[in-house]
Amino acid sequence: MLERPTLADEPIIEQLRASYDLSTRSLEFLPIGNDARAWSFRVEAASGEYFLKLRVGPVNRASLLVPRFLKNRGIENVVAPIPDKSGRLCARINANKDFALMLYPCIEGESDWNMSLTAAQWRDWGSIMRSIHDTAIPLELADQVPHEVFAVKWLDTTERVEAVLSRGAFEGAVAETVAQIWRNNADVIDLCRGRYLALGARLEDQPPAFVLCHADIHPANIIIDRAGEIHIVDWDEALLAPRERDLMFFIDDGRSADTTHAFLACYGDHTVNPLALAYYKYDWVIQELGDYGERVFLADDLSRDDLRLAQREFARLFALDDVIDRAHRAYAKLLSSEAETDAETG
């Protein structure tokens, strides 16, 4: 989030001492991230520097267990939470149990938002993602990781947003602006939702094999350190799903054909499923509509800066070569692929 949480520094520092034996010298708030319920800090302690995530409300255990498991399996590019003195991967703050904190190594570098990867880094990235997708997980962990449920996520939220819009039960400049954009694009939103449901129903009938997915592997979650090494952060959406859930971020996602080819060359032998790819492009559209709609119309605790960020990001969804445009292109490729298959078999 862009603004500090309501929690003061002292309880955070005290919990770091109690749970991790950290003697904190400084706690610096970092105005980064796009999660309405999480905040980031840099911790300087006697033992070194750390990255701290503070979250209000429940914590998804899979977001902690999955990266820790992958790290323990030798995939060093995964940034995993540091266990506390009791071996737990997060700690509730004693002074306010609504807040949990998770401690991570501090990676000095830039996200893919701010720099371009070289061809060699894209090849490395393909190898890393294949390693993750090919990792078999034990049953006890699989039971704690969410499984893909097609054509469900965020639909309830978008319906609640549209109910607010229909009643006009909102106020403020940001809400007025977003409401107008939503109404102006109502036909586009309905088209996206219809395709999302139809493609999801097809996948539900014949689901591809599920693998362990990061599920939110956009450029902000790819950190390049000073040595040029790739690090994967923010496993909040970890999921068992078809591999296209991750691959959609690397295929037809506004990147050059050269980078995609470099990635796929080292990802290895896998025929991308055009149905799953198109579905996940629309899945991302519905998620973004629901997420930003929820922030603007259903939340009551966001700061002015965070509301303005939601307005900007919502408006971008309808821009050329953004998520809606890319979903439509993936759908067109699916239709073309199916037409070719029908011609060959007919």
C-alpha positions in Angstrom: 0.0 0.0 0.0 1.0 3.6 -0.6 0.3 4.9 2.9 1.4 3.5 6.3 -0.9 1.3 8.3 -2.6 2.5 11.5 -0.3 0.3 13.6 2.6 2.2 15.2 6.2 1.1 14.8 6.7 0.0 18.4 4.5 -3.1 18.4 6.1 -4.2 15.2 9.6 -3.8 16.6 8.7 -5.5 19.8 7.2 -8.5 17.9 10.4 -8.8 15.8 12.4 -9.0 19.0 10.0 -11.5 20.6 9.5 -13.8 17.6 12.9 -13.5 15.7 15.3 -12.2 18.3 15.9 -9.2 16.1 17.4 -6.1 17.6 15.8 -3.6 15.2 17.8 -0.4 14.5 15.4 1.1 12.0 12.0 0.3 10.5 11.4 2.0 7.1 8.0 2.0 5.5 8.1 1.2 1.8 5.2 2.7 -0.2 5.1 -0.2 -2.7 2.7 -3.0 -3.6 -0.9 -3.2 -4.8 -2.4 -5.3 -2.0 -5.1 -3.4 -0.1 -4.4 -5.4 3.0 -0.6 -5.5 3.2 2.3 -3.1 3.8 6.0 -3.4 3.3 8.9 -2.4 5.4 12.7 -2.5 5.3 14.2 -3.7 8.6 17.7 -2.8 9.6 18.9 -5.0 12.5 22.2 -5.8 14.2 22.2 -9.1 12.1 21.6 -7.4 8.8 18.7 -6.1 6.6 15.4 -7.8 6.1 12.1 -7.3 4.2 9.0 -7.3 6.3 5.4 -7.8 5.1 2.6 -6.7 7.5 -0.9 -8.0 6.8 -4.2 -7.3 8.4 -6.7 -10.1 8.6 -6.2 -13.8 7.7 -3.0 -15.1 6.2 -3.0 -17.6 3.4 -0.9 -20.5 4.7 0.0 -21.6 1.2 1.6 -18.3 0.5 4.2 -19.2 3.2 4.4 -23.0 2.9 4.9 -23.1 -0.9 7.9 -20.8 -1.2 9.5 -22.4 1.9 9.0 -25.9 0.3 10.4 -24.8 -3.0 13.4 -23.1 -1.4 14.1 -26.3 0.7 13.9 -28.3 -2.5 16.8 -26.3 -3.9 15.1 -23.7 -6.1 17.2 -20.8 -4.8 15.5 -18.2 -6.9 12.4 -18.4 -4.7 12.3 -15.8 -1.8 10.8 -17.7 1.1 9.7 -16.5 4.6 12.2 -16.9 7.4 11.0 -19.1 10.3 10.7 -17.5 13.7 12.2 -19.0 16.9 9.4 -21.6 17.0 9.6 -22.6 13.4 6.5 -20.7 12.4 6.5 -18.7 9.1 4.5 -15.8 10.4 3.7 -14.1 13.8 0.7 -12.3 15.1 1.5 -9.0 16.7 0.7 -9.4 20.4 -0.4 -5.8 20.8 -2.9 -6.1 17.9 -3.8 -9.6 16.8 -5.5 -8.3 13.6 -2.0 -7.8 12.2 0.5 -10.6 11.2 4.0 -10.1 10.1 6.2 -12.2 7.8 10.0 -11.7 7.6 12.0 -12.3 4.4 15.6 -11.8 3.2 16.2 -8.4 1.8 16.9 -8.6 -2.0 18.7 -5.5 -3.2 17.6 -5.0 -6.8 14.9 -3.8 -9.2 11.7 -5.3 -10.3 11.0 -6.2 -14.0 8.7 -3.1 -14.0 11.8 -0.9 -13.9 14.3 -2.8 -16.1 14.5 -5.0 -19.1 15.7 -8.6 -18.8 18.4 -9.8 -21.2 17.9 -12.8 -23.5 20.1 -14.8 -21.1 17.9 -13.8 -18.1 14.8 -14.8 -20.1 16.3 -18.2 -20.7 17.1 -18.5 -17.0 13.6 -17.5 -16.2 12.1 -20.2 -18.5 14.3 -22.8 -16.7 13.2 -21.5 -13.3 9.5 -21.7 -14.1 9.8 -25.2 -15.5 11.6 -26.3 -12.3 8.7 -24.9 -10.3 6.0 -26.5 -12.5 7.8 -29.9 -12.5 8.2 -30.0 -8.7 6.0 -32.8 -7.2 4.5 -31.8 -3.9 3.6 -34.1 -1.0 0.0 -34.8 -0.3 0.1 -32.9 3.0 1.2 -29.7 1.3 -1.2 -30.2 -1.7 -4.1 -30.4 0.8 -3.2 -26.9 2.0 -2.8 -25.2 -1.4 -5.9 -23.9 -3.1 -7.0 -25.8 -6.3 -8.2 -24.0 -9.3 -12.0 -23.7 -9.5 -12.8 -22.5 -13.0 -15.1 -19.6 -13.6 -15.8 -18.7 -10.0 -13.3 -16.2 -8.6 -14.3 -12.5 -8.4 -17.7 -13.0 -10.0 -19.5 -12.3 -6.7 -17.5 -9.2 -6.2 -18.2 -7.8 -9.6 -21.9 -8.5 -9.1 -21.8 -6.6 -5.8 -20.0 -3.7 -7.4 -22.7 -3.5 -10.2 -25.4 -3.6 -7.5 -23.8 -0.5 -5.9 -23.6 1.1 -9.3 -27.2 0.5 -10.2 -28.3 2.0 -6.9 -25.9 4.9 -7.2 -24.9 4.1 -3.6 -21.5 5.8 -3.7 -19.9 9.2 -3.4 -16.6 10.9 -4.0 -14.8 12.0 -7.2 -12.9 8.7 -7.6 -16.1 6.6 -7.3 -17.9 8.9 -9.8 -15.0 8.6 -12.3 -14.8 4.8 -12.0 -18.5 4.4 -12.2 -18.6 6.4 -15.4 -15.8 4.3 -16.9 -17.6 1.1 -15.8 -20.9 2.2 -17.4 -19.2 3.3 -20.6 -17.6 -0.1 -21.0 -20.6 -2.2 -19.7 -20.8 -4.1 -23.0 -17.1 -4.9 -23.0 -17.3 -6.1 -19.3 -20.3 -8.3 -20.2 -18.4 -9.8 -23.1 -15.4 -10.6 -21.0 -17.6 -12.1 -18.3 -19.5 -14.3 -20.8 -16.3 -15.6 -22.4 -14.7 -16.2 -19.0 -17.7 -18.3 -18.0 -17.9 -20.2 -21.3 -14.2 -21.0 -21.4 -14.2 -22.0 -17.7 -17.1 -24.4 -18.3 -15.1 -26.1 -21.1 -12.0 -26.5 -18.9 -14.1 -27.8 -16.0 -15.3 -30.6 -18.3 -11.8 -31.5 -19.5 -9.3 -29.9 -17.1 -5.6 -30.0 -18.1 -3.1 -31.4 -15.6 -2.5 -29.2 -12.5 0.9 -28.1 -11.4 2.2 -25.8 -8.6 1.8 -22.2 -9.9 2.8 -18.8 -8.5 -0.4 -17.4 -10.1 0.7 -13.8 -9.8 4.0 -13.7 -11.6 3.7 -10.2 -13.2 6.8 -8.0 -13.5 6.6 -6.5 -10.0 7.1 -9.9 -8.5 10.3 -10.6 -10.5 13.3 -9.0 -8.7 16.7 -8.8 -10.4 19.6 -8.4 -8.0 22.8 -6.5 -8.6 24.5 -9.6 -9.9 21.7 -10.1 -12.5 20.1 -13.0 -10.7 16.3 -13.5 -10.8 14.3 -13.8 -7.6 10.6 -14.6 -7.2 8.7 -12.8 -4.5 5.1 -12.5 -3.3 3.5 -16.0 -3.3 0.2 -14.8 -2.0 -1.8 -16.4 -4.8 0.0 -19.8 -4.9 -2.3 -22.3 -6.6 -2.5 -25.8 -8.1 -3.7 -25.1 -11.6 -2.8 -25.7 -15.3 0.6 -24.3 -16.0 -1.0 -21.7 -18.3 -2.0 -19.9 -15.1 1.6 -18.7 -15.0 2.5 -18.9 -18.6 -0.1 -16.3 -19.5 2.3 -13.7 -18.0 5.0 -14.6 -20.5 3.0 -15.3 -23.7 1.3 -12.4 -25.6 1.6 -10.2 -22.6 3.0 -7.1 -24.2 6.5 -8.4 -24.5 8.6 -8.8 -27.6 8.5 -12.1 -29.5 12.2 -12.5 -28.9 11.8 -12.5 -25.1 8.9 -15.0 -25.4 11.0 -17.3 -27.6 13.9 -17.1 -25.2 11.7 -18.0 -22.3 10.0 -20.9 -24.0 13.2 -22.2 -25.4 14.4 -23.0 -21.9 11.0 -23.7 -20.4 11.2 -26.9 -22.4 8.9 -29.2 -24.3 5.3 -28.2 -23.6 2.5 -27.4 -26.1 0.7 -24.3 -24.8 -3.0 -25.0 -24.4 -4.8 -22.1 -26.3 -8.0 -22.8 -24.4 -6.4 -22.5 -21.0 -4.3 -19.5 -22.1 -7.4 -17.6 -23.3 -9.3 -18.6 -20.2 -6.6 -17.2 -17.9 -6.4 -14.0 -19.9 -10.1 -13.4 -19.1 -9.6 -14.7 -15.6 -7.1 -11.9 -15.1 -9.6 -9.3 -16.5 -12.4 -10.4 -14.1 -9.9 -10.4 -11.2 -8.8 -6.8 -12.0 -12.4 -5.6 -12.4 -13.4 -7.2 -9.1 -10.3 -6.0 -7.2 -10.4 -2.4 -8.2 -14.2 -2.3 -8.1 -14.0 -3.6 -4.5 -11.5 -1.0 -3.5 -13.5 1.9 -4.9 -17.1 0.9 -4.1 -17.0 -1.7 -1.3 -14.0 -0.8 1.0 -14.2 2.1 3.4 -10.7 2.3 4.8 -8.5 3.2 1.8 -6.5 6.4 1.7 -6.9 9.0 -1.0 -3.7 8.0 -2.7 -4.7 4.3 -2.8 -8.1 5.2 -4.2 -6.5 7.3 -6.9 -4.1 4.4 -7.7 -7.2 2.2 -8.0 -8.8 4.7 -10.4 -5.7 4.9 -12.6 -5.2 1.1 -12.8 -8.9 0.5 -13.5 -8.9 3.0 -16.4 -5.8 1.3 -17.8 -7.6 -2.1 -18.2 -9.4 -0.7 -21.2 -6.3 0.7 -23.0 -4.8 -0.7 -26.1 -2.5 -3.7 -25.3 -3.6 -4.0 -21.7 -5.3 -6.9 -20.1 -8.7 -6.8 -21.9 -7.1 -6.3 -25.3 -4.7 -9.1 -24.7 -7.6 -11.4 -23.6 -9.5 -10.6 -26.8 -6.4 -11.5 -28.9 -5.9 -14.8 -27.0 -9.6 -15.6 -27.7 -9.1 -14.9 -31.4 -6.1 -17.2 -31.5 -8.1 -19.9 -29.8 -10.8 -19.6 -32.4 -8.2 -19.7 -35.2 -6.5 -22.8 -33.7 -9.8 -24.6 -33.3 -10.8 -23.8 -36.9 -7.5 -25.2 -38.1 -8.0 -28.4 -36.1 -11.5 -28.8 -37.4 -10.3 -28.3 -41.0 -7.6 -31.0 -40.5 -9.9 -33.5 -38.9 -12.9 -32.7 -41.2 
